[in-house]
């Protein structure tokens, strides 16, 4: 894992959020109903745990994005409210 000196932007956080969602979906869709995973309870529990950890990471990334870039969300919310008034 490289430690970049680049200053992270909201797009970087959103990309991490998207990739975490993507990986959660892939693990869920490709493994949870696989016959081998279903046959062995211990494997099923491990996959469930992996999905839960990815979901937790997703929430943490979303929280960081919101707390580090509050003005971005304020502007988006104001635009949404403005559209509703018209």
N, CA and C atoms as a LAMMPS dump frame, in Angstrom:
ITEM: TIMESTEP
0
ITEM: NUMBER OF ATOMS
258
ITEM: BOX BOUNDS ff ff ff
-5.0000000000000000e+02 5.0000000000000000e+02
-5.0000000000000000e+02 5.0000000000000000e+02
-5.0000000000000000e+02 5.0000000000000000e+02
ITEM: ATOMS id mol type element x y z
1 1 1 N 0.853 -1.175 0
2 1 2 C 0 0 0
3 1 3 C 0.9 1.239 0
4 2 1 N 0.766 2.073 -1.005
5 2 2 C 1.596 3.269 -1.064
6 2 3 C 0.948 4.401 -0.286
7 3 1 N 1.799 5.209 0.313
8 3 2 C 1.315 6.373 1.061
9 3 3 C 1.57 7.603 0.187
10 4 1 N 0.526 8.059 -0.47
11 4 2 C 0.642 9.19 -1.374
12 4 3 C 0.637 10.494 -0.59
13 5 1 N 1.379 11.463 -1.089
14 5 2 C 1.41 12.797 -0.483
15 5 3 C 0.312 13.689 -1.063
16 6 1 N -0.416 13.18 -2.063
17 6 2 C -1.476 13.943 -2.709
18 6 3 C -2.575 14.264 -1.705
19 7 1 N -3.055 15.495 -1.749
20 7 2 C -4.174 15.868 -0.896
21 7 3 C -5.443 15.228 -1.449
22 8 1 N -6.163 14.539 -0.596
23 8 2 C -7.359 13.835 -1.027
24 8 3 C -8.528 14.798 -1.195
25 9 1 N -9.333 14.525 -2.206
26 9 2 C -10.5 15.351 -2.499
27 9 3 C -11.771 14.56 -2.209
28 10 1 N -12.89 15.231 -2.303
29 10 2 C -14.166 14.56 -2.112
30 10 3 C -14.348 13.442 -3.142
31 11 1 N -13.793 13.625 -4.33
32 11 2 C -13.896 12.587 -5.356
33 11 3 C -13.144 11.324 -4.957
34 12 1 N -12.005 11.483 -4.278
35 12 2 C -11.262 10.329 -3.791
36 12 3 C -12.079 9.553 -2.767
37 13 1 N -12.721 10.268 -1.869
38 13 2 C -13.552 9.617 -0.86
39 13 3 C -14.762 8.947 -1.503
40 14 1 N -15.357 9.622 -2.474
41 14 2 C -16.517 9.047 -3.148
42 14 3 C -16.125 7.795 -3.933
43 15 1 N -14.949 7.82 -4.531
44 15 2 C -14.446 6.645 -5.247
45 15 3 C -14.253 5.473 -4.283
46 16 1 N -13.694 5.735 -3.11
47 16 2 C -13.515 4.686 -2.105
48 16 3 C -14.866 4.146 -1.658
49 17 1 N -15.827 5.041 -1.505
50 17 2 C -17.18 4.644 -1.129
51 17 3 C -17.776 3.727 -2.206
52 18 1 N -17.648 4.128 -3.458
53 18 2 C -18.163 3.342 -4.574
54 18 3 C -17.487 1.978 -4.656
55 19 1 N -16.183 1.934 -4.515
56 19 2 C -15.461 0.656 -4.6
57 19 3 C -15.796 -0.263 -3.438
58 20 1 N -16.032 0.315 -2.266
59 20 2 C -16.433 -0.506 -1.126
60 20 3 C -17.804 -1.114 -1.385
61 21 1 N -18.718 -0.317 -1.914
62 21 2 C -20.04 -0.842 -2.281
63 21 3 C -19.911 -1.96 -3.321
64 22 1 N -19.072 -1.722 -4.331
65 22 2 C -18.876 -2.699 -5.395
66 22 3 C -18.348 -4.018 -4.832
67 23 1 N -17.337 -3.945 -3.965
68 23 2 C -16.765 -5.16 -3.391
69 23 3 C -17.773 -5.875 -2.494
70 24 1 N -18.561 -5.131 -1.75
71 24 2 C -19.598 -5.732 -0.913
72 24 3 C -20.597 -6.488 -1.781
73 25 1 N -21.005 -5.872 -2.87
74 25 2 C -21.954 -6.503 -3.782
75 25 3 C -21.369 -7.758 -4.423
76 26 1 N -20.124 -7.686 -4.833
77 26 2 C -19.481 -8.844 -5.468
78 26 3 C -19.384 -10.005 -4.486
79 27 1 N -18.912 -9.735 -3.278
80 27 2 C -18.798 -10.8 -2.275
81 27 3 C -20.176 -11.39 -1.991
82 28 1 N -21.157 -10.542 -1.825
83 28 2 C -22.511 -11.023 -1.541
84 28 3 C -23.061 -11.85 -2.707
85 29 1 N -23.004 -11.297 -3.899
86 29 2 C -23.61 -11.957 -5.059
87 29 3 C -22.859 -13.214 -5.499
88 30 1 N -21.549 -13.195 -5.4
89 30 2 C -20.755 -14.317 -5.908
90 30 3 C -20.531 -15.432 -4.893
91 31 1 N -20.611 -15.11 -3.61
92 31 2 C -20.273 -16.118 -2.613
93 31 3 C -21.405 -16.569 -1.704
94 32 1 N -22.271 -15.669 -1.289
95 32 2 C -23.266 -16.024 -0.267
96 32 3 C -24.174 -17.176 -0.681
97 33 1 N -24.48 -17.305 -1.947
98 33 2 C -25.363 -18.378 -2.399
99 33 3 C -24.601 -19.499 -3.108
100 34 1 N -23.271 -19.453 -3.046
101 34 2 C -22.486 -20.516 -3.672
102 34 3 C -22.703 -21.808 -2.898
103 35 1 N -22.814 -22.917 -3.62
104 35 2 C -23.137 -24.202 -3
105 35 3 C -22.13 -24.64 -1.939
106 36 1 N -20.869 -24.337 -2.135
107 36 2 C -19.866 -24.713 -1.135
108 36 3 C -20.048 -23.893 0.138
109 37 1 N -20.285 -22.605 -0.022
110 37 2 C -20.481 -21.728 1.136
111 37 3 C -21.741 -22.137 1.894
112 38 1 N -22.794 -22.463 1.16
113 38 2 C -24.046 -22.87 1.795
114 38 3 C -23.915 -24.205 2.536
115 39 1 N -23.074 -25.074 2.033
116 39 2 C -22.906 -26.392 2.646
117 39 3 C -22.157 -26.326 3.976
118 40 1 N -21.266 -25.355 4.122
119 40 2 C -20.406 -25.279 5.302
120 40 3 C -20.722 -24.007 6.101
121 41 1 N -21.372 -24.191 7.231
122 41 2 C -21.817 -23.064 8.065
123 41 3 C -20.668 -22.139 8.441
124 42 1 N -19.514 -22.702 8.75
125 42 2 C -18.363 -21.874 9.133
126 42 3 C -17.961 -20.931 7.993
127 43 1 N -17.994 -21.43 6.766
128 43 2 C -17.678 -20.572 5.617
129 43 3 C -18.742 -19.492 5.445
130 44 1 N -19.988 -19.878 5.592
131 44 2 C -21.09 -18.918 5.464
132 44 3 C -20.945 -17.794 6.493
133 45 1 N -20.591 -18.159 7.714
134 45 2 C -20.402 -17.158 8.772
135 45 3 C -19.24 -16.221 8.453
136 46 1 N -18.163 -16.782 7.889
137 46 2 C -16.999 -15.945 7.524
138 46 3 C -17.371 -14.946 6.435
139 47 1 N -18.112 -15.41 5.435
140 47 2 C -18.522 -14.519 4.349
141 47 3 C -19.475 -13.447 4.887
142 48 1 N -20.391 -13.841 5.748
143 48 2 C -21.286 -12.854 6.382
144 48 3 C -20.485 -11.81 7.154
145 49 1 N -19.452 -12.265 7.867
146 49 2 C -18.599 -11.331 8.622
147 49 3 C -17.86 -10.378 7.687
148 50 1 N -17.373 -10.906 6.577
149 50 2 C -16.663 -10.062 5.605
150 50 3 C -17.597 -8.986 5.049
151 51 1 N -18.817 -9.38 4.734
152 51 2 C -19.799 -8.419 4.215
153 51 3 C -20.12 -7.368 5.274
154 52 1 N -20.262 -7.802 6.52
155 52 2 C -20.557 -6.854 7.609
156 52 3 C -19.402 -5.87 7.796
157 53 1 N -18.169 -6.35 7.696
158 53 2 C -17.008 -5.459 7.831
159 53 3 C -16.939 -4.465 6.671
160 54 1 N -17.215 -4.936 5.468
161 54 2 C -17.234 -4.022 4.325
162 54 3 C -18.343 -2.983 4.472
163 55 1 N -19.494 -3.406 4.97
164 55 2 C -20.603 -2.46 5.187
165 55 3 C -20.223 -1.428 6.242
166 56 1 N -19.508 -1.865 7.266
167 56 2 C -19.043 -0.932 8.302
168 56 3 C -18.037 0.057 7.718
169 57 1 N -17.135 -0.435 6.887
170 57 2 C -16.16 0.451 6.233
171 57 3 C -16.879 1.465 5.337
172 58 1 N -17.908 1.004 4.634
173 58 2 C -18.694 1.892 3.775
174 58 3 C -19.283 3.041 4.593
175 59 1 N -19.856 2.708 5.736
176 59 2 C -20.441 3.736 6.602
177 59 3 C -19.371 4.706 7.113
178 60 1 N -18.215 4.181 7.472
179 60 2 C -17.127 5.038 7.961
180 60 3 C -16.626 5.975 6.872
181 61 1 N -16.468 5.46 5.667
182 61 2 C -16.016 6.301 4.551
183 61 3 C -17.048 7.388 4.266
184 62 1 N -18.324 7.002 4.257
185 62 2 C -19.384 7.99 4.035
186 62 3 C -19.386 9.062 5.104
187 63 1 N -19.166 8.669 6.349
188 63 2 C -19.101 9.633 7.444
189 63 3 C -17.916 10.571 7.295
190 64 1 N -16.78 10.024 6.891
191 64 2 C -15.6 10.872 6.665
192 64 3 C -15.846 11.854 5.53
193 65 1 N -16.44 11.355 4.442
194 65 2 C -16.731 12.227 3.304
195 65 3 C -17.63 13.387 3.743
196 66 1 N -18.646 13.068 4.512
197 66 2 C -19.578 14.091 4.974
198 66 3 C -18.911 15.081 5.933
199 67 1 N -18.085 14.575 6.856
200 67 2 C -17.477 15.463 7.848
201 67 3 C -16.301 16.274 7.282
202 68 1 N -15.575 15.713 6.324
203 68 2 C -14.429 16.428 5.757
204 68 3 C -14.826 17.441 4.689
205 69 1 N -15.989 17.247 4.077
206 69 2 C -16.43 18.124 2.983
207 69 3 C -17.867 18.591 3.205
208 70 1 N -18.151 19.184 4.363
209 70 2 C -19.546 19.561 4.668
210 70 3 C -20.119 20.58 3.694
211 71 1 N -19.294 21.46 3.182
212 71 2 C -19.795 22.48 2.255
213 71 3 C -20.284 21.878 0.948
214 72 1 N -19.683 20.792 0.526
215 72 2 C -20.116 20.128 -0.707
216 72 3 C -21.546 19.622 -0.557
217 73 1 N -21.861 19.103 0.612
218 73 2 C -23.201 18.583 0.842
219 73 3 C -24.195 19.72 1.042
220 74 1 N -23.743 20.814 1.638
221 74 2 C -24.609 21.97 1.843
222 74 3 C -25.015 22.558 0.5
223 75 1 N -24.062 22.697 -0.415
224 75 2 C -24.34 23.244 -1.745
225 75 3 C -25.302 22.326 -2.485
226 76 1 N -25.068 21.01 -2.422
227 76 2 C -25.949 20.068 -3.108
228 76 3 C -27.357 20.13 -2.532
229 77 1 N -27.467 20.263 -1.223
230 77 2 C -28.772 20.336 -0.573
231 77 3 C -29.492 21.623 -0.967
232 78 1 N -28.759 22.739 -1.017
233 78 2 C -29.363 24.014 -1.407
234 78 3 C -29.866 23.966 -2.849
235 79 1 N -29.114 23.312 -3.746
236 79 2 C -29.544 23.178 -5.136
237 79 3 C -30.812 22.335 -5.216
238 80 1 N -30.88 21.284 -4.428
239 80 2 C -32.052 20.42 -4.411
240 80 3 C -33.288 21.173 -3.929
241 81 1 N -33.115 21.951 -2.875
242 81 2 C -34.226 22.749 -2.328
243 81 3 C -34.683 23.785 -3.356
244 82 1 N -33.722 24.411 -4.041
245 82 2 C -34.045 25.417 -5.045
246 82 3 C -34.856 24.819 -6.181
247 83 1 N -34.51 23.61 -6.615
248 83 2 C -35.245 22.944 -7.697
249 83 3 C -36.664 22.616 -7.273
250 84 1 N -36.85 22.261 -6.015
251 84 2 C -38.172 21.897 -5.526
252 84 3 C -39.104 23.107 -5.492
253 85 1 N -38.558 24.29 -5.31
254 85 2 C -39.376 25.5 -5.231
255 85 3 C -39.881 25.922 -6.598
256 86 1 N -39.196 25.504 -7.667
257 86 2 C -39.586 25.941 -9.022
258 86 3 C -40.567 25.028 -9.622
